[in-house]
C-alpha cells in the first residue's frame, strides 16, 4: 500500500466542498443571466409596442392638426421626436447592447495536488 500523505481525507473533503460551492456559484450566475435575458427580451418587445403606439397617436394628431389645439399638436410633434429618439437610445443602452450581456465562464479551480501512484 502506498503512502499518500499529500492526499489526506481532509484535502479531499475540502476540494469536494470547494467544487460544490463553485457549482452553486455557477448555477446562481446561470440563473441570474437567464433572468436578465428575459428582462431584456421583455423590455425590447414592450418598447417596440410602446414606440409604435406613441408614433401612431402622434402621427394621427399631426395629420389632423386642425381638430386639436395648438398645444396638443406641439406636444405631439415633440413626443414624436423626443420619445422615439429617447426610447431608441434607452432600448439600445439597456436591452440590445451586446456589451451588456454577461458571459458565463467556468468557476472551478483545481487545487488537488497531483499525486502519482
PyMOL commands that set and color helices and strands:
alter all, ss='L'
color gray80, all
select helices_A, chain A and resi 9-63+65-67+70-96+98-100
alter helices_A, ss='H'
color red, helices_A
deselect
rebuild
show_as cartoon
